[in-house]
Amino acid sequence: MDHKHYTYRVVWSDEDQEFVGLCAEFPSLSWLHDTMEGALKGIVGVVAAVVGDMESAGEEIPQPLSARSYSGKFLVRIPPERHRMLAQEAAEAGVSINRLVSARLSGDRMDSRKDTPRARAAAATSPRRTRRSPKVA
């Protein structure tokens, strides 16, 4: 397994007053350094050593997140009241619950009923009605 394919991140630690190198696939590992570059180099080195030790011991090595396949589906349990509320919002917006929840997860808000796919389609195809003032003779 190539240790460079893992998901690395460097963050500042106020508590330690140093940068912390982290690896998502190995959450128990970290490396502190006074520079971002040093923290990254340190965590990559630690992961390389751990992967090497795991390989020689015949242990199963975590697959990098980037090498995993994702179906685009996951199951979320929510209270029935919340499910009902989402179903009502989706129906009012003219979209599926999946579309509504996906939009929310991506940060899109579908609060306005005027800004939904159904509302935009209806506005584009419905005839415009204008009210005319009666002619004065």
HELIX and SHEET records of a PDB file:
HELIX    1   1 HIS A    3  HIS A    5  5                                   3    
HELIX    2   2 MET A   36  ALA A   57  1                                  22    
HELIX    3   3 LEU A   65  ALA A   67  5                                   3    
HELIX    4   4 PRO A   80  ALA A   93  1                                  14    
HELIX    5   5 ILE A   97  LEU A  105  1                                   9    
HELIX    6   6 PRO A  117  THR A  125  1                                   9    
SHEET    1   A 3 TYR A   8  SER A  13  0                                        
SHEET    2   A 3 GLU A  18  CYS A  23 -1                                        
SHEET    3   A 3 SER A  30  HIS A  33 -1                                        
END                                                                             
